[in-house]
Every structure is written in C-alpha cells, then in structure tokens.
C-alpha cells in the first residue's frame, strides 16, 4: 500500500468505529468495516498476483 493511502485508511476506519459506537448500529458498522478491510486486502492480493503489462515497448 502506498504511504499516502495508509493515514487515510486508518482515519476512515477510526471514523467508522466511532460512528458505530456512538450510534450503536452494530450490523452496519461491522458491514462497513468488512467492506473496507476486504477491499484493501483484495487490492493487495491482486496487486501481488496479477502480472503487470510492459508498456515501455508498446
């Protein structure tokens, strides 16, 4: 993950946790956290496993 994306991800997760605790919407809060975690994790997995095209010679 890029260094500029990590603080934004951490702040976003913290906002989700705070809103979940304040509003006591456990189902929606867990779903939101799951979406963020699965999206970031899936991006890292796919980024490492899929081949990158060589655009220099194109």
C-alpha positions in Angstrom: 0.0 0.0 0.0 1.3 3.5 -0.8 2.4 5.6 2.1 -0.1 8.3 1.3 -3.0 5.9 1.5 -2.3 4.5 4.9 -3.2 7.5 7.0 -6.5 8.0 5.0 -7.3 4.3 5.6 -6.6 4.5 9.3 -8.7 7.7 9.7 -11.5 6.2 7.7 -11.6 3.0 9.9 -11.5 5.1 13.0 -14.4 7.2 11.8 -16.4 4.0 11.1 -15.6 2.7 14.6 -16.5 5.9 16.3 -19.8 6.2 14.4 -20.6 2.6 15.1 -20.0 3.0 18.8 -21.9 6.3 19.0 -25.0 5.2 17.1 -24.9 1.5 18.3 -25.6 0.3 14.8 -23.5 -2.9 15.1 -24.7 -4.6 11.9 -24.0 -1.6 9.7 -20.7 -0.8 11.4 -19.4 -4.4 11.0 -20.5 -4.4 7.4 -18.7 -1.1 6.7 -15.5 -2.4 8.4 -15.7 -5.6 6.4 -16.1 -3.8 3.1 -13.1 -1.6 3.8 -10.9 -4.4 5.0 -11.9 -6.8 2.2 -11.3 -4.1 -0.4 -7.9 -3.1 0.9 -6.9 -6.7 1.3 -8.2 -7.8 -2.1 -6.3 -4.9 -3.7 -3.0 -6.1 -2.1 -3.6 -9.7 -3.0 -4.4 -8.9 -6.6 -1.6 -6.4 -6.9 0.9 -9.1 -6.0 -0.6 -11.9 -8.0 -1.6 -10.4 -11.3 1.1 -9.7 -13.9 1.7 -6.1 -14.8 1.8 -5.2 -18.6 5.0 -3.9 -20.0 4.0 -0.6 -21.6 7.5 0.6 -22.3 7.8 -1.3 -25.6 4.2 -0.7 -26.7 
